[in-house]
Amino acid sequence: MTPSSLHASRSQKPRNTVVPSGALRATLVGSESAFHALAAQWDRLVDGMEDTNVFLRHEWFDAAWQWAKCDAELWLVRIDDGQRLVGLAPLVRRQPRTRLGPMRELSFLTVPDTQYCDVLTLPRDRPSVLDALVRFLHETRKQWDVVRLTYLQERSATLSSVPRLAAAAGLRWCIASQGRNPGLSLAGTWSDYYGRRSRRLKKGNNLIANRLRRGGIHVRVERYTSNESRAEEVASVLHAAADLSGRSWKDQLGVSLSHAGPRAWFERLNEHAIRAGWLSLWLLWVDNQPAAMEYQLQYNGCVHALRSDFDPAFDEYSPGTYLHWKMLEALFDTDATLYQMGPGNNPYKYRWAELFDPMSSLTIYSSTLIGRWLALRDQRLRPLARRLRAYRESLMPTTSDRA
């Protein structure tokens, strides 16, 4: 987003729209102060949900906002019955450029490290909350062109109910796969789990260990958690982890912790994680230099791997692979029950994973000119292009035909 378009986005404040839905009303929350004022009610709502996880808590969204505020405005939808908060849709609005001009896109407040997101509500209130949300989106459809709800679990009620409600309101929609969140159970023993890994993986690990041993390289793996007695040490290693991230290959993608948005997210999340006891940071030290790290949150027995990085200066020793191996082995001796690596098709994840949680995205289109164009592109033109490509590939001669 260019500075001029960002200025336009911020200058067009969302209107204070209230839409009744039976006994419920949906209200737009667009100010940062109102967002922070919801913290206690927000987390009480999350605590009562069936599929509660750290990515739904106010602390996570507060950290995510530190990054997202660089190019977005808050568009939280609060749903209440006049006395209590019964639902929240944690949305933001951006205005990326398109061929037809700025596109007003609503999406969940997420960052690349998000693993799950959804509408927040208790099971008993879910039908009426989702109905109120769709009514709200319909009434405000002139203020947005497309809504993209990502990181939805396949079993999410939002995924199963909102399309029907959107269609009834005259809004087009589509669902797309967003890959899988790979992970593994930590309930058994390391020896049993590692015994199920492929010979190729174990051979590769042994080669790394032998290379380190032959080179006389001193390595150690350390875990740092929310420990008040080690507060200064934890602060120091978090700083070291951020610096290591800035030296990784991800730096050129703009998502390493050396960039302003990601660094602001990281620092705010550290504050919350240390206070709540969620912090879990692993560092591999090679000759007393940080060579690889994995930054995690541990919540309700689940270890969520948010990001891992390594210093290219130590590339010959495969520090990231070695750390992942030894870290997993150590996790089997903790009280954690599940390890999740986060969505993504990284080959190393699938070499270690045994559980796969399918993820999906839901897109809703407004009746605006850009909204109708996006619906046509996503629902007609792109599928047609894929079919034509597949047809052309089917006509190409195979190796045996050329022979």
N, C-alpha and C positions, 0 to 999 in steps of 0.2 A: 504494500500500500504506500502510495506516495505521500509526502507531508501534506500536500494540498487536499488529497482525498481523506486523509486522517482528520484534518481540521474540519472538513465538511461533516464527517461522521460524528465527531464530538459535538459539533454545533447543533446538530439535529437531535435534541434530547427526546427520548421516548415519551410519548404522551401517557398520562396517568389514567390508563384504561381499566375499568372494572366491569367484568362480565358475569352476571349471575348465572348459576347453573344449579337449579333446584335450591337447596339450602346453602350451596357453596358460592364463593366469589373468587375470581382470579384477578390478582392485582400485579401490575408491573413494578418491580423494584429496580431502579436504575442508578441509585447512588451508592457509593462505597460505604458511607456511614450506615445506611440502612442495611446493607449486606452484613457488615460486622455486628450490627445490633441483633441479627438473627441467630448468632452463633449458638447460644444455649438451647433455644428451641430446635434449631437445625439438628444438633447432635442427639437430642432426646428423641426426635423423629427417627433418626438413623438407628438408634439403639433398639427401637421396637420393630424394625423391619426383619423379614425372614432371611434375606440374603445380605446381611450387613457386611461391609468391608471398609477398609481404610479409605478407599477412593470415593466414598460417599460422604465422608465426614467434612464438616466445615473447615477444619484445619487444612485438609488437602486442597479444597477449593480456594482457600485464602492464599496458599502458596502458589497454586496454578494462576491465580489472578495477577500475582506479581510479574509473571511472564506475559500473560495474555493482554494486560493493559497497554502493552506497547503498540497494539494495533486493533484493539477491540473496545467495545463499551458493554457494560453490564446490562443484561436483559433478563434478570431473574423473574420467574413467574411464581408468585406466592399464592397459595390457595388455602382459604380458611372458611370456617363455618360461622364466623362472627364472634366466636369465643376462643377458638384454638386453631393453631396451624395444623393443617391436615395434609398438605402436599407442597412440593417445591420442584420446579423445573429449572436447574442451574444452567441458564443460557447466557450467551454473549452474542453481540451482533458485530459483524465485520462488513466492510464494503470493498472487496477485491474488484479490480478492473476486469471487464469483459469487452468483447467486440461491440456490445450494445450499450456500454457505459458501466458505471459502478453497479455491482450486484450486491444487494442487501441480503446477507446470509446469516441466519440464526444457527447456532450450533451449541452443543454442550460446552461448558467451560472445561476444556481439557488441555493437556500438554502432550508431547510425544511419549512421555513416561507413564501416562495414564493406562491402566489395565482394564478398568470397568467404569461404566457410568450408566445412569438411569434417572428416571423421575423418582423422587423420594416420596413415599407414602406408606401407610400401614396397610396390611392386606384387606382389612374390612372397609377401608376408604378408597381402595384402588379404583374400582369402576367409576365412582362419581368424580374422583380427582382427575382421571384421564379424560373423562367427558368434559369436565370444566376446562381442562387444558386445551383440548381441541376446539371447543367453543371460543376460547380466548384467541387462539391462533386464527380462527376464521374471522373473528371480528376485527383483528388487527392486520389482516392480510395485505392491506395497502402499505404497511410499514416494513414488509419483508418480501423477498422473492423466493427464497428457498429455506427450508429447515433441514439440517443434517444432524441426526441423532446417532452418534457413533459409540463404539465400545459396548454395545448391548449384548448381554448373554442371550444365547439362543432360546432359553426358557423364559426370557423377560416378558411380563404381561404387556409392557409397552409395545413390544414387537408384535404380539398377537392381537391386541385390542385397538391400538391407535389407527392402523390402516382402515379398519372397518368404520371407525368413527370419522376419520378424515374423508372417506368416500361418501359417507352420509351427508357431510357438510359441503360436498362438491369440490373437495381438494384432491388432486392427484397425488400418488405416492408410489414409491418402489422400495424394495428391500434388496440388499446386496450382501454377499459374504464379506467379512472383514478378517478372514483367516482364523487362526486358533491361538489360544493362550496355552502354551505347553507347560507342563509341570511334572511333579512326581511326588508320591507319598513318602513321608519320612517315618512312617509307622513301623516299618520292619527293621532289619539290620543292614548295615552297610555291605557286609560280605554277601548277603543274599542279593541285594540290589546290584552291586557291582558285578556279581557273577552272571547277571543277565545282560550285561553290556556286550557289545560286539567284540570279536577278537581284534578287529582293526583299531577300535578305540583304545583298547587296553595296550596294544602294541605301540601305538603312538604315544601314550602316556609313559610307557617304560623307556622309550627312546629319549623323551624329554628329560626324565629323571637321570638317565645314564649320561646324557650330555652335560647336565649340571654337575654331576659327580666327577666326571673325567676332567672338567674344566676347573675343578676346585672352587666352584662358586658357592658361597654361603647364602642360603635362602631361609627365610622364615615366613610363616603365615600368621598374621595377627587379626583378631576380631575386636572391634571397639563398639561398645554399646553405651546406653544412657546411664553412665555410672558417675554419681556425684563426686566420688573420691578421686576420679580420674578426669575431672572436668577440663583442666588445662590441657591434658594430653589429648583428649577427644577433640577439643577445638583445634589443636595443632594438626592432627591427622586429617581432619575435615578440610583444612586449608591445603594440606599436601595432596589430598584427593582431587580438589578442584584444580590445582595447578597441573596435576598429572592429566586430567581431562583436557586441559588446554593444549597439551602436547600430543594428544591422540589424533588419529586420522579424521575423527569427527569434527575437528575444529573448522575445517574448510566447509562443512555443511551448515555451519551457523548454530549448532545445537550443543556444542561443548560448553563447559562451565566457565570458559573464559569470556563468553559473550554476556551482555548485560541482562537480557531476559532470563536465560537459563540460570545465571548466577543469582539473580534476585529470587527465583523460584527455590533454588538450592538453599540459600541462606534462610529464607522464611520457613521452609520445610524442616530444616535442622532445628530451629527454635521450637517448633511444635513437637518434633519427634523426640528430642531430648527431654522436654518437659513431660511428655506422655509415656516415655519408656519404649518407644517404637524403634529407635535407631539401631541399625546393625550395619557396620562398615567393615569390610575385609580388605586388608592390604597385604600384598606380597612384597617383601623386602629382599632385594638382591644386593648383597654386600652393603647393607644398611642404606640403600637407596630405594624409594618407592617405585616399583616396576609395573604393578598392576593393581587394580582395585575393583571391588563390586560394592555398590551402594544399595542398601536394602531397607525396607520397613518390615518389622515383625508385628503382626496384629492378629489377635484371636487365634494364635497357633499357626498362622500362615506367614511364611517368609516371602515377601514380594521383591524380586530383583528388579530394581528400577534402571540402573545403568552400570555397565562395566567398561573400563578403559584400560589401556596399557601404554607404556612409554615405548615408542618405536626404537629407542636406543638399545632396548633389551630384546629386540625382535628375534634374534637368533636362539634365544632360550624359550620361546613360546610362553611368555609369562602369563598371558590371559588364560591359556589352556591349563597350565599347571595350577594356577590359583583356583580355577573352577573345580578341578579335580579334588584338590585338598580341602577346599571349602565345603563341598558336598559331603565328603567323608566326615568332616567335623560336625556338620549339621545333624547327622544321624545320632549324635550323642547329646543333642539338646532337647528341650521340651517342645520344639516345633513339630508339627504334624504334616505340613504341606509346604512345598516349595514351588513357586510359580515364576516363570521367566519373562512373562510379558509377551504380547502379540508380536509377531515378526517371523519371517521365514529364514532366519539365520540357521545355517546347517548345523552348527554346534548344538543348538537347542534340541534339535530332533534326534541327535545322537544320544542325548542324556534323558530325554523326556519319556514318560510312560502314560501320562494323562494329558488329554487335549480338550480344552474348553472352547467350543465353537463360538465365534463372535460375529455379529451382524451390524449393519447400519441401516437406518430407516430415513428416507428422504421424502419430504412433503413439499409440494410445489404450490405457489400462490397463483392467482389468476392474472397477475401483472404480465406485461409483455415479456420481460426477462424470465419470469416464472414459467410462462407457457413455452418459451424457447428452450429452457433447460429441460422441461418435461419431454418435449419432442426429441431433443438430443439424447437424453438418457434412456428413454423408453422405446424409441423407434430408430433413430439414426445410428447410434452406436451398436445396438444388437444387429442391425442390418449389415453394418460394416464388418462385424465379426463373422457373420454367416458368409458374406462374400469372400472374406479372407480365407476361411476354412474351405470354401468351395474351390478357390484358385489353388490352394495347397493340395487338395485332393486330385487335381488334374496334373500336377507336376510329376514327371517320371521318377520312379524310385531307382535306387542303385541297381537292383536286379534288372529293371527295364533298360537302363542305359548299357548294362553289360550285354 
